[in-house]
Amino acid sequence: MKNLYYKLILAWELQRLYDSEINVQIFSFWDGAWMVMLGDEINGFQKPDWDTCELHEIVPAIRELAREHYPNSTYVKHL
């Protein structure tokens, strides 16, 4: 049940990022947990200082990166 909760919250956050025109990449490789980056291949990526996170840490990671790299965005203003 917890995973469903985290997925719903993540879906909400992804929509908010999209609405604020902030690109995000979330991926995993085998059992190496999740990697989160904001940005894109053309303009570059903003990566956290740590390598990976667990499912329940994805949204806090996105928020941390957004506060640091997109402080004037609509997304951050509504956190």
N, C-alpha and C positions, 0 to 999 in steps of 0.2 A: 504494500500500500504506500510506503514511503517513496518508492521509486516513481509511482504515478504522480504523487504530489510534486516531486522535484521536476518531473517532465512538464507538468502543467505550468509551474512557475517559470521554467526555462522557456516554454513557448511564449508566455506573456512577455518576458524580457526580450526575446528575439524580435517580437513584433514592435516593441518600443524602440529597439535599436534601429530596425528598418525604418520606422516612422521618422527617426532622427537622422537618417542617412548615414549611419555608422555601420560599416561592414564588419562582419565577425566570421571567424573560422573556428570551429570546434571539431576536433578529430581525436581518434584513438588509434593505437596500433597494438594489436594483440591484447595482452593484459597489462599494458603500460599505463593505464588510467587515461585521463583526458587532458588534452592540450587546448588552451584557449588563446586566441590572438585577435586583436582588433585591427582593421585596415584591409589592404588588398595588395595584390601583386604589383600593381602599377605605382601606387603611392607608398608602399612599404607597410610593414606590420609592426604593431606595438605588442610586444610580448612581455609577460610577467617575469619577475626575477627568478621564479621557481619553474621547474619543468612541467610537472603534471599535477592534476588534482582529481579528486573523486567526484562522482556525480553531484553530490550535495554541495560541492564547493564551486561549481561552475558559475552560478549566478553571482556569488560574492566576488569571484575573480573578474567577471565582466564589469561589475560595478567599480571595482578598484582600478582597473585599467582605464575605464571611461573617465573617472574622476581625475586621474593623472594626465591623460592625453587629450581628453575632449571636455575640459572643465566648463566651457561656455555652451555646450550642446543642450538642446531641449531635453534629451535623455537625462543628463546629470541634474539639470535644474528641477526635475520632477522626482528625484530619488528621495 
